[in-house]
């Protein structure tokens, strides 16, 4: 087994890290401690494992009113171990056993689970059952860099705190503006070039969206309230709205003056806008975010072909 340690034994926390505790988290926990409303399950999410370690240690000191965790008997830690680098069901059972016993010192008993996303599914189910009816005076502190790999039912029983790196939101917005620029280029090119030359660029755009979406997940952007899977949907829908806006503005700026060509262009624009609307509806029906993007991006090229066919029929 070897996954359970008590206090800071065996280097549970990194003493070489110079990061400080997240100020929002520190203030929030202090407020909850004063009001005696600390949750029995807290989930810390961050992109840097070292920062997670620092904040987990600081949280433990606050929650246990303990200055030295080395000698603290009320704090137990489990982390991934073994060849599979997992937290086994035996690890979780031992942790639960420790939490179920009477505290040896004053204050609550704290269990820290590092790499919570690495729990074996049997271990996660065992923890979930315990979290549904935890004994008084017990607190679980889970840490992960991959929020959406933690069992959803476990996430729903935790208060989630996102530890963001400096400028994470600003960096995400900057990359999104770059993506929109490429989307605008594809719209313009779809009206000017052969569609067969643009399929690679279209799928590259879809791939770039996937990368942005995964970065959004790891940084916790779009799920500030509860960390539920559905909380990311408003973030994606807002990006679809940006795509519709750019499509409309770009198409209107290139609208031909000739009445016949203008009617044709308006019809093509309507179908392209409808594709984004359909993708949004698919998203609300639990379709994958990247698949929804692929639907309207590739529809941009397919619909050009449809428009050309209609035009050819009218001129024959």
N, C-alpha and C positions, 0 to 999 in steps of 0.2 A: 504494500500500500504506500506508505511514505508521503502521502499528500497532506497530512494534517500536521500543523505546528501550533505552538502556543506562544503568544506574545511575538517578539521579534526574533525568536530563535531561528537558526539556519538561514539568516538573511532574508526574512520575510519581506522587509522593506529595504529599499536602496538608500544607504546613508550618504552616497556620493552626490545625490541629486540636489541641485540648488534652487529648484522651482519653489514658489510659495503657494499656499493654499488659495484656491479660487475664492475671490472676495465675496461673490454672491452666495456661494455655498456656505461660507463661514458665517455670513450675516443671517442667512435663512435658518441654519441649524441652531444658531444662538437664539434666534427668535422662538423657534419651536421648543427648545429646551426650557426657556423661561416660561412658556405657556404650557409646558408638560404635554406637548402634542406630537412628539416624535413618532414617526411611523415605525412599525415593526419590520419593514422591509424597504431598503433604500438601494437604488441602482445608479451607480456612477458610470457615465459614458464619456469617453474621450478618445482622441486619435493617437495619443502618446502614452504608452504603458508606464513610463517613468512618472509622468504627471499624475496618472491614476494612482500610482503607489503613494506619492506624496500626499494626495488628497485623502486617500483611504486612511493613512496613518494619522493625519490631522483630524479627520472625522472621528476616528477611534479615541483619540485623546480628548476631544470635546465631549463625546457621548459618554465616556467612562470617567470623565473628570480625572484623568490620569496623566501625569507628566512623563512617566517612564514606562513604556509598554514592554520593556525587556523583562520586567518582573511581574507584569500584570497577569493574573490568573483568570480574569474574566473575558479574555480575548483569545479566540481560536481562529486559525486561518487555514483554508484549504486552497490548493492551486493545482493546475494540471500537472500530471506526472506520468511516468512510464513511457513505453515505446510509442504509444498512440497519442501521447501528450493530451490526455483526457482527465477529467474528474470522474472517478468511478462511483458506482452506487455505494460501495463500501466506504469511500471517503465521506460521502454525504450522510450515510447512516451514522458514522462515528461523530460527525459534526452535530447532527441532530441529537444524538445521545448526550453530548456535552451540553448542548443548549437546554436539554430537558432536566438536567441535574441542578441542584441548588447552587447558587453562586457562592464561591469561596470568599469573595470580598464584597464590599459595599457597592451598590449601584447595579445596573443591568448587565446581562451577559451579551457579548457581541461576537458574532460569527462573520468573518470576512471571506468572501468567495472571489478569488482572483481568477480572471479568465472565465467568467460565468458562461460565456458562449461555448466553452469546451466541455460542458457537462455531457456525459453519456445520457441518452434519452431516458434510461431507467433512473439515473441519478436525478435528472430534472423532474421526473414525475414524483419521485420520493420527496424532493424539496417542495414541490408544489403542494402536495398533501399536507406537509407540515405548515406551510405558510397560510393555508386556509384556516387553521385554528392554532396559532402559536401560543405558547404559555406566556403568562405575564412576565415582564422583565427581560424579554429576549429581543434582540435586534439583529437582523441580517443585513449585511452591507455587501452588495454584489458589484463587481467591477468588470467592465468589458470595453473593448475597442470596436466591437461589432454588435451593435444593439439588436439588429434584426435577425441575428442568429440565436438570440435568447428566446426560449419558448414564449410565445405570445401570452399564454395564461399566467406565466411567471411575471412578465412585464406588467400585466394589468394589476398585479397585487403589490407593485412597488411604486414608491415615489421616485421619479426619474429626474436626475440632475445631469445636465449636459455641460461638460467642461470643454470649452472651445479654445482652440489656439488663437492667437492674436490675428485678427483680420480674416478669419475664416469666411464670414459672410461677405465681406468686401471682395475677397478673392473669388468666391463663387459667382457673385454678380458680374465681375469683370469677365470671367470665362463664359458666362451666359451671353453677354453682349457680343463676344467673339462668335459664339455659335449662331446668334441671330444674323450677324453679318454674312456668314456662310449660307444661311437659309435664304437671305435676300439675294445673294449671288445665284443660288440655284433657281430661284423664281425667275430672275432676269434671263438666265441661260436657257431655261425651259421654253422661253418665248422666242429665242433667237437661234439656238443650235439644234442639231439632231438629237432626239431623246436617247438614242442608242449610245451616245457618247457620255451620257450623264448618270448612268446607273451606278457606276463605281463611286462617283461623288455623292450620290444620294445615300448609298449604304455607308459611306464613310461618315456622313452627317448623322445617321442613325447610331453608328458606333460611338461617335463623340457625345451624343446625348446619353448613351448608356454610361459612359465614363463620368459625365457630370452628375448623373442621378446617383451613382454609387458614391461619389464624393459627398453629395448632399446627405446620403444616409449615414456615412461614417462621421460627418461633422454634426449630425443631429439637426440640420436645418430643415424647417418645415414640420418638426414634431415636438415643438417646445412644450406643448400642453400635456401630452400623456404618453407619447412614445408608441401609440398604437399604429398598426400598419396603415389604417385608413387616414391617419393624421398627415401622411405624406401626400395624399391626393390633392388637397388645396394647392400645394406647392406646384404640382405637375399641371393642374388645371390652369393656374395662373400663367405658366409658361406656354401652354397651348393658346391662351388669350394673346400673349405676346406674338406668337406665330401668326395668328389670325390678323392682328393689327399690321404686322410687317407685310403680310401677303396683300392686304387691302391697299395699303399706302403705296407699295411698289407697283401693283397692278394699275392703280388709278393714275399714277405718275406717267405710266407708259401707254395710257389709253389712246388708241388711234382716233383721228378726227373724222375719217370716213364713216358714214352712218352704218354701212353694212359691216365693216370691220369692227366698228365699236360694239354693235350688237353681239357679234361673235365673241369679242373679248369679254364682254359683260357676262355672257353665258358661261364661258370657261371659268371666270372668277367665281361665279355663283357655285359652280360644281366643286371648285377647290375649297371654298369656304365651307361648303356642306361636308366635305371630307373631314375637315378639322372638327366640325360639330359632331360628326359620327364617331370620330376617334374619342372625343370627350365623353360621349354617351357610352362607348365601349369601356372606357376607364371606370365609369360609375357602375358598370356591370361586372366589375372585378377583372377586366382584361389587364394584362401586364402593361406597365407604363411604356416600356421600350417597343412592344408590339404595336401599341396605339400610335406611337410616333412613326414607326415604320409604315403604318397604314396610310397616313396622310402625306408623308414625304414621297413615297412611291406613287401615290395617287396623282401627285403633281405631274409626273411624267406620263402616266397612263392616260390621264385626261387630255393631255395635249394631243395624243394619238386619236382619241375619240373626237376631239374638235376638228382635227384635220379630215377625218373620214366624213363628218357631217358637211364640212365645207366642200369637199370633193363631190359629194352627192348633189349639192345645191348648184354647183357650177357645171356638172355634166349635162 
